[in-house]
Amino acid sequence: MATINTSYGHWKPMIQEQRRGISEPLRWIGEGWRVLMAAPGVSAALGITFTALCYLAYTAANAQPLFSATFLTLLLAVSPFLAAAGYAVAMQVAKGDRPTLAGCARSVAGRALSLGTFAVLSGLMMAAWVRLTGLAFALYYGTLGPSRSEVARVWVSGDAPVEMLVFLGIATGLLAVALLTVAVFALPRIVAHNCDVVQAVIAGLRTIKAQPLVVVAWSVVLLAMIGVALVSQLVLIPLVFPLLAYATWFGYAALASEQPGVRAGQTGV
């Protein structure tokens, strides 16, 4: 059993090298909460910054519905950097250090290339979603080029047919699952090892293959908490964002410790 010893906050999170149960994500949330309590100032800064970006994207999308996908893509491009800062906070607390915004900024800056590449990957996945959305309109209207006014009318009025809504729902679900399963394992590995995106994604896929039930359970928890935050009209985002970032780090650390050639001490915690 590998133990992370830290004097900061008198807290000793545990990484147990064994098969994980589907209740493991709840433990990771608990570990994330402890980091949140140990570093309230930095956590508040990360949460408020992400909330402000979400609000700007939401406001811009309402003002210009036709460019909603563009605003969401921009948000996705920035999110990996903020998430990486959150992982750095969890890493520092687990080591027994006092996290600072300057320390998080240095950690993110040192991995800017890989994080930027991941942001581009997220943008490409978003572009795929936009293409699928266009296909849905094309199937409904019988043309590859519905007019902008018609698209705007359907988008704003909400009178789209059920078939198109189902198609868009499936496409959106696939995008969300793909982003989550890649991000929750690839991004923490980039922060821990400063590796490239390809290595991080491959390692993440190995983790998913080794622990599919735990990964599914973690995805459900993530989606549920994100859904609650969105339903709250962004009120809970300042709390939920850093909490999920910290919990994601501990989830990665726990599962990465079981991969061949990777010891708990190599995860950076």
Secondary structure, 3 states (H helix, E strand, C coil): CEECCCCHHHCCCEECCCCCCCCHHHHHHHHHHHHHHHCHHHHHHHHHHHHHHHHHHHHHHHHCHHHHHHHHHHHHHHHHHHHHHHHHHHHHHHHCCCCCHHHHHHHHHCCHHHHHHHHHHHHHHHHHHHHHHHHHHHHHHCCCCCCHHHHHHHHHHCCCCHHHHHHHHHHHHHHHHHHHHHHHHHHHHHHHHCCCHHHHHHHHHHHHHHCHHHHHHHHHHHHHHHHHHHHCCCCCHHHHHHHHHHHHHHHHHHHHCCCCCCCHHHHCC
